[in-house]
Amino acid sequence: MKFGPVPVEQAEGAILAHSMKLPDGRLRKGLVLEPAHLTALKVAGEEEVIVARLEPDDVHEDDAALGLAEALAEGAEGVHLTAAFTGRVNVIADGPGVVLLDEGRIHAANMVDPMITVATVAPFHQLAAGGMAATVKMISYAVPAGQLAKAVKAAKGAIRYARPVHRTASLILTDIPGSPGDKGIEAVERRVDGLGMQMIETLRCDHHEAALAGTIAQAKGDIVLILTASATSDPGDTAPAALRLAGGEVERFGLPVDPGNLLFLGDLNGRPVIGLPGSARSPVLHGADWVLARVACGVPIASEDMARMGVGGLLKEIPTRPQPRRAPVPKNE
């Protein structure tokens, strides 16, 4: 691609590099200059204009962006591409789900040429309908066809979108004297709704192992969520023990995400069971969001996967937490 200033009379068919304000209007950058545009420039007293002119082996920015975006999302269900505009195409979610990425392929595509770029959300990021999973942007007005072909090959199939496979959830609350009561139900319901699922029941029982085990066994939802009145502080505490008593198993207790440390993940005859920390009563971003999203969308999440959540797992402070994560600053005496 040739880029730079040329006399106005030589600019026909070239791409205007910068927007220009004229007495009779504005010429937008990226515009392919026609004779009428050149006349307007001359009337305005312009003698030269900065343009980009494609060479035979160049691909226009819009065509390049579309080609790369199509390769990136090849085979992906639940997403669509926007129309190309100013060298950009976005990958948009059709509904709630989790973004799955082949990071190596995306890195490889971005290493081909600085003018060819792919940006995505973080791996396993949860989106709602209309959420942007990725954007493809050509920095220049055109890119060499050979470079584009390399990027297309590298990025092919690098993005997938997992939609929810579970449709319903049950929430179990335990009670003790002075317990929070219904506090937190709305926040949990919003999390469930945000994944296109339905909270079909809210069950209550005493904060005792046997009572909770019986309630877990009675729950009808595809996913069972447990929010205890007293914090779970050990793998042998009431909620994990109740799951085992009900015939289930605890796959991991403890999450390196804050807030969310006291979460546990288990299984009861093929149904996921998630023990929510008390901090999940707040609607702010939480480790429970990360775990629930993957579980709801059928994305495998083993203990090792949860252990890897620590990098980036220090989330926003929750003002309502009773124990601050920062030591108090000593006052000057």
C-alpha positions in Angstrom: 0.0 0.0 0.0 1.2 3.5 -0.8 0.5 6.1 1.8 1.2 9.8 1.8 0.4 13.2 0.3 -0.5 13.6 -3.4 -1.7 16.5 -5.5 -5.5 16.7 -5.4 -5.8 16.2 -9.2 -4.0 12.8 -8.8 -6.1 11.5 -5.9 -9.1 10.0 -7.8 -9.7 6.4 -6.6 -7.5 6.8 -3.6 -8.6 6.4 0.0 -8.8 9.6 2.1 -6.4 9.1 5.0 -7.8 11.8 7.3 -11.2 13.4 7.7 -11.3 16.9 6.3 -13.8 19.7 7.0 -14.7 21.8 4.0 -17.0 24.8 3.6 -19.8 22.6 2.1 -19.4 19.7 4.4 -17.0 17.1 5.7 -15.1 14.3 3.9 -14.8 11.3 6.1 -11.6 9.4 6.4 -11.7 6.1 4.5 -13.7 7.6 1.7 -12.8 6.6 -1.8 -12.2 9.9 -3.6 -14.4 10.6 -6.6 -14.2 13.5 -9.1 -16.9 15.4 -7.1 -14.8 15.1 -4.0 -11.7 16.4 -5.8 -13.7 19.4 -7.1 -14.8 20.2 -3.6 -11.2 20.0 -2.3 -10.0 22.4 -5.1 -12.8 24.9 -4.4 -11.8 24.8 -0.7 -8.3 25.8 -1.8 -6.7 22.4 -1.1 -3.7 21.6 -3.3 -2.8 18.2 -1.9 -4.3 15.5 0.2 -3.0 12.5 2.2 -4.3 9.3 0.8 -3.8 5.5 0.8 -3.7 3.7 -2.5 -3.9 -0.1 -2.7 -1.4 -2.0 -4.7 -2.3 -5.2 -6.6 -1.5 -7.6 -3.7 -3.4 -5.6 -1.1 -6.7 -6.5 0.5 -9.0 -3.6 1.6 -9.4 -3.2 5.3 -13.1 -4.2 5.4 -12.6 -7.3 3.3 -9.5 -8.3 5.3 -11.4 -7.9 8.6 -14.3 -9.9 7.5 -12.1 -12.7 6.2 -10.1 -13.0 9.4 -13.3 -12.8 11.6 -14.9 -15.6 9.6 -11.8 -17.8 10.1 -11.6 -16.9 13.8 -15.3 -18.0 14.5 -15.3 -20.8 12.0 -17.5 -23.6 13.4 -18.6 -21.6 16.4 -22.2 -21.7 17.3 -24.1 -19.1 19.2 -22.3 -16.1 17.8 -22.6 -13.9 14.7 -20.4 -11.3 13.0 -21.2 -7.6 12.5 -20.8 -5.9 9.1 -17.3 -4.7 8.4 -16.8 -1.0 9.0 -13.6 1.0 9.0 -11.6 -2.2 9.0 -13.4 -3.7 12.0 -15.6 -6.8 12.5 -17.0 -7.8 15.9 -17.9 -11.3 17.1 -21.2 -11.0 19.0 -23.0 -13.5 21.3 -26.5 -14.5 20.4 -27.4 -15.4 24.0 -25.8 -16.1 27.4 -22.7 -18.3 27.4 -19.0 -18.6 28.1 -16.2 -17.7 25.6 -13.7 -20.5 24.9 -10.4 -19.5 23.3 -7.4 -21.2 21.7 -4.9 -18.6 23.0 -2.0 -20.0 21.0 -3.9 -19.5 17.7 -4.8 -15.9 18.6 -1.3 -15.1 19.6 0.0 -16.6 16.3 -2.5 -14.5 14.3 -1.4 -11.3 16.1 2.3 -12.0 15.4 1.9 -12.1 11.7 1.7 -8.4 11.0 1.2 -5.4 13.4 -1.5 -4.1 11.0 -3.6 -7.2 11.6 -5.1 -7.5 15.1 -7.5 -9.7 17.0 -8.7 -8.7 20.5 -10.8 -11.0 22.7 -12.3 -11.1 26.2 -10.5 -13.2 28.7 -10.9 -17.0 28.5 -14.1 -18.3 30.0 -15.6 -14.8 30.1 -19.4 -14.9 30.6 -21.5 -12.9 28.1 -25.1 -12.1 27.7 -27.0 -11.7 24.4 -25.3 -8.9 22.4 -22.0 -9.1 24.3 -18.8 -8.8 22.3 -16.5 -11.9 22.4 -13.9 -10.5 20.0 -13.0 -7.7 17.6 -10.9 -8.0 14.5 -9.3 -4.7 13.4 -7.1 -3.8 10.5 -4.9 -0.9 11.6 -4.1 0.3 8.0 -6.4 0.8 5.1 -5.2 -2.3 3.5 -3.0 -5.3 4.3 -0.9 -7.6 2.0 -2.8 -10.6 0.9 0.0 -12.9 1.8 0.1 -11.6 5.4 -3.7 -11.9 5.7 -3.6 -15.5 4.5 -1.1 -16.4 7.2 -3.2 -14.7 9.9 -6.4 -16.4 8.7 -4.6 -19.8 8.8 -3.3 -19.2 12.3 -6.7 -18.0 13.7 -9.0 -20.6 12.2 -11.4 -21.9 14.7 -9.7 -20.1 17.6 -13.0 -19.0 19.3 -15.9 -21.2 20.5 -19.0 -20.3 22.5 -20.5 -22.6 25.1 -24.2 -22.0 25.7 -25.9 -23.2 28.9 -26.7 -26.9 29.0 -28.5 -26.8 32.3 -31.9 -25.1 32.5 -32.9 -25.0 36.1 -31.4 -24.5 39.6 -32.4 -25.0 43.2 -31.3 -22.8 46.0 -31.0 -24.2 49.5 -30.7 -21.8 52.5 -29.8 -23.0 56.0 -31.1 -21.3 59.1 -29.6 -20.6 62.5 -30.7 -18.1 65.1 -29.8 -14.6 63.8 -29.2 -16.0 60.2 -29.3 -13.6 57.2 -32.7 -14.9 56.2 -33.7 -14.1 52.6 -30.7 -11.8 52.1 -28.8 -12.9 49.0 -31.7 -14.7 47.3 -32.0 -11.9 44.7 -28.3 -11.8 44.0 -28.2 -15.6 43.4 -31.4 -15.4 41.2 -29.8 -12.7 39.1 -26.8 -15.0 38.5 -29.0 -17.8 37.4 -31.2 -15.6 35.2 -28.1 -14.1 33.6 -27.2 -17.6 32.3 -30.7 -18.1 30.8 -31.6 -20.5 33.5 -34.6 -20.6 35.9 -34.5 -20.8 39.7 -37.4 -23.2 40.2 -37.3 -23.4 44.0 -35.8 -22.0 47.1 -35.6 -24.5 49.9 -34.9 -23.9 53.6 -33.7 -26.2 56.4 -31.9 -26.2 59.7 -28.1 -25.8 59.6 -27.5 -29.4 60.5 -25.8 -32.1 58.5 -28.7 -34.5 58.4 -31.4 -31.9 57.6 -29.3 -30.4 54.8 -28.5 -33.8 53.4 -32.2 -34.6 53.1 -32.9 -31.2 51.5 -30.1 -31.7 49.0 -31.6 -35.1 48.0 -35.0 -33.5 47.5 -33.8 -30.6 45.3 -35.2 -30.8 41.8 -33.0 -28.3 39.9 -30.4 -29.3 37.3 -27.9 -27.5 39.5 -28.1 -27.3 43.3 -26.8 -24.2 45.0 -26.3 -24.1 48.8 -26.0 -20.9 50.8 -25.5 -21.6 54.4 -26.3 -19.3 57.3 -22.9 -20.0 58.8 -19.7 -19.8 56.8 -18.2 -23.1 55.6 -14.7 -23.2 57.0 -13.5 -26.8 56.5 -14.0 -29.7 54.0 -15.7 -31.5 56.9 -18.0 -28.6 57.8 -21.8 -28.9 57.7 -22.5 -28.3 54.0 -19.7 -30.5 52.5 -20.5 -33.2 55.0 -24.2 -33.0 54.2 -23.4 -33.5 50.5 -21.4 -36.6 51.2 -24.2 -37.9 53.5 -26.7 -37.4 50.7 -24.5 -39.7 48.5 -22.6 -37.1 46.7 -18.9 -36.1 46.6 -17.0 -32.9 47.1 -14.6 -32.3 44.2 -12.9 -29.2 45.6 -13.3 -27.0 48.7 -11.5 -23.6 48.5 -11.1 -21.3 45.6 -8.2 -18.9 44.9 -10.6 -16.1 44.0 -11.4 -13.3 46.4 -14.3 -12.8 47.0 -15.2 -16.5 46.7 -12.5 -18.3 48.8 -15.0 -20.5 50.7 -16.8 -22.0 47.7 -17.0 -25.7 47.1 -17.9 -27.7 44.1 -19.4 -31.2 44.2 -21.6 -33.7 42.5 -24.7 -35.7 43.4 -25.5 -38.5 40.9 -24.3 -36.4 38.0 -25.9 -33.1 39.2 -23.5 -30.3 40.0 -23.7 -29.0 43.6 -22.1 -25.6 44.4 -21.6 -24.4 47.9 -21.8 -20.6 47.9 -19.8 -18.5 50.4 -21.7 -15.9 52.3 -20.1 -13.2 50.2 -22.2 -14.4 47.3 -25.1 -12.6 48.8 -23.6 -9.5 47.2 -24.3 -9.0 43.5 -20.8 -7.8 42.6 -18.4 -9.9 40.6 -17.5 -13.0 42.6 -15.7 -16.3 42.2 -19.1 -18.0 42.2 -19.9 -16.3 38.9 -16.8 -17.9 37.3 -17.6 -21.4 38.6 -21.4 -21.2 38.0 -20.9 -20.0 34.4 -18.7 -22.9 33.5 -20.9 -25.4 35.2 -24.1 -24.1 33.7 -22.5 -24.2 30.2 -21.1 -27.7 30.6 -17.5 -26.5 30.4 -15.3 -29.0 32.3 -14.0 -27.6 35.6 -11.7 -29.9 37.6 -9.9 -29.0 40.8 -6.9 -28.1 38.7 -9.0 -25.6 36.6 -10.2 -24.0 39.8 -6.6 -23.7 41.2 -5.6 -21.8 38.0 -8.2 -19.1 38.7 -5.9 -17.4 41.2 -4.2 -15.4 38.5 -6.6 -12.5 37.9 -8.7 -13.8 40.8 -8.3 -10.8 43.0 -11.6 -9.1 42.3 -13.2 -5.8 43.4 -13.5 -5.0 47.1 -16.9 -5.6 48.7 -17.6 -2.8 51.2 -20.0 -4.9 53.1 -17.5 -7.6 54.0 -17.0 -7.8 57.7 -13.3 -8.6 57.5 -11.2 -6.2 55.3 -8.4 -7.7 53.2 -6.1 -4.9 54.0 -4.5 -4.5 57.4 -5.4 -1.3 59.2 -2.9 1.5 58.8 -1.5 2.5 62.2 -2.4 6.0 63.4 0.4 8.4 64.3 0.5 8.7 68.0 
